[in-house]
Amino acid sequence: MSQGVEVVGLYVRDQDEALAFYVEKVGFRVHTDVKNGDYRWLTVQHPDQPSFQLGLFTPGPPVHDAATAQALRALVAKGAMPPLVLVVDDCRAACEAMRARGVELTQEPVDRFGTVDAGFRDPSGNGWKVVGARKSGGRS
């Protein structure tokens, strides 16, 4: 029997806005986009990682009451959620490509801990670190 994590969810303020950002600017692709009444199950995935999905979910029913949903949206907007990490072959090149597609970096690429890392936030406030894959003897 095989087990593992398949979906990690992010709270977003607007699923259409998040979908456009992750597909058009970050380079992910749509995996699942289905509705059940007012509830929408929306996931994207990195093209090089087909077994893992990123869920783009709005706080609210059926999971949260109105007060909890409002509190979660406020926390995400403030950048209070832990950052996710996107590992890339070349951090500087990946950041330039995303910048060309309209992503605003919150941290320019910097050499640190034997690799290069940078940061950005999605339109909802979720933080990301972009980290160059470690290579022996070379720059990331």
C-alpha positions in Angstrom: 0.0 0.0 0.0 1.3 3.4 -1.0 0.7 6.5 1.2 1.7 10.1 1.2 0.7 13.7 1.0 -1.1 14.5 -2.2 -2.6 18.0 -1.6 -1.4 20.9 0.5 -4.0 23.7 0.8 -3.5 27.5 0.7 -6.2 30.0 1.7 -6.8 32.5 -1.0 -9.1 35.5 -1.1 -10.3 34.8 -4.6 -9.9 31.5 -6.4 -10.0 33.0 -9.9 -7.4 35.5 -9.0 -5.2 32.8 -7.4 -5.7 30.5 -10.4 -4.5 33.2 -12.8 -1.5 34.0 -10.6 -0.3 30.5 -10.2 -0.9 29.4 -13.8 0.1 32.6 -15.7 2.8 34.0 -13.5 4.3 31.1 -11.5 4.0 28.4 -14.2 1.8 25.8 -12.5 -1.0 24.1 -14.4 -4.6 23.3 -13.4 -5.1 19.8 -11.9 -8.7 19.9 -10.7 -11.4 22.5 -10.9 -14.8 21.3 -9.8 -17.8 22.8 -8.0 -20.3 21.3 -5.7 -22.9 24.0 -5.1 -21.0 27.1 -3.8 -17.9 25.0 -2.9 -15.1 24.8 -5.4 -12.3 22.3 -5.2 -9.4 23.9 -7.1 -5.9 22.5 -7.3 -2.8 23.3 -9.3 0.5 21.5 -9.7 4.0 22.2 -10.8 4.5 20.6 -14.2 7.6 18.8 -13.0 5.8 17.4 -9.9 2.7 15.6 -11.1 2.0 13.6 -7.9 1.6 16.7 -5.7 -1.1 19.3 -5.8 -1.5 22.8 -4.3 -5.1 23.5 -3.2 -6.4 27.0 -3.7 -9.2 27.3 -1.2 -11.3 30.2 0.1 -12.0 30.2 3.9 -15.7 29.7 4.5 -18.5 27.1 4.4 -18.7 24.2 4.7 -15.4 24.2 6.7 -15.5 27.6 8.5 -18.2 29.9 10.0 -18.2 33.6 8.9 -16.1 34.8 11.8 -13.4 32.2 11.4 -13.3 32.8 7.6 -12.8 36.5 8.2 -10.0 35.9 10.7 -8.2 33.5 8.3 -8.5 36.0 5.4 -7.0 38.7 7.6 -4.1 36.5 8.8 -3.2 35.4 5.2 -3.4 39.0 4.0 -0.8 40.0 6.7 1.6 37.3 5.5 1.2 35.4 8.8 1.1 31.9 7.3 4.4 30.0 7.0 6.0 30.3 3.6 6.0 27.6 1.0 9.2 26.6 -0.7 9.6 26.3 -4.5 12.8 24.5 -5.4 14.2 25.5 -8.9 17.3 24.6 -10.8 18.4 28.3 -11.1 16.9 30.7 -8.6 18.1 33.9 -10.4 16.7 32.7 -13.8 13.4 31.5 -12.3 12.9 34.8 -10.5 13.7 36.8 -13.7 11.2 34.6 -15.6 8.5 35.2 -12.9 9.3 38.9 -12.7 8.8 39.1 -16.5 5.4 37.6 -16.0 4.5 40.2 -13.3 5.5 38.5 -10.1 6.8 41.1 -7.6 9.7 39.8 -5.5 9.7 40.5 -1.8 13.3 39.4 -1.5 15.8 39.6 -4.4 17.9 36.4 -4.9 20.7 36.2 -2.4 23.5 33.7 -1.8 22.8 31.9 1.5 23.4 28.5 3.1 25.2 27.2 0.0 22.5 28.1 -2.4 20.5 31.1 -3.7 17.1 32.0 -2.4 14.5 34.7 -3.0 10.9 35.5 -2.0 7.5 36.5 -3.3 3.9 36.7 -2.2 0.8 35.7 -4.0 -2.1 38.2 -4.4 -3.7 36.8 -1.2 -0.6 37.4 0.9 0.8 33.8 1.0 4.6 33.9 1.2 6.9 31.8 -0.9 10.7 31.1 -0.9 12.3 30.3 -4.2 15.4 28.2 -3.5 18.0 27.0 -6.0 18.6 23.3 -6.0 22.0 22.5 -4.4 24.6 21.7 -6.9 28.1 20.6 -6.0 30.7 23.1 -7.2 28.3 25.6 -8.9 26.0 28.5 -8.2 22.3 28.1 -7.9 
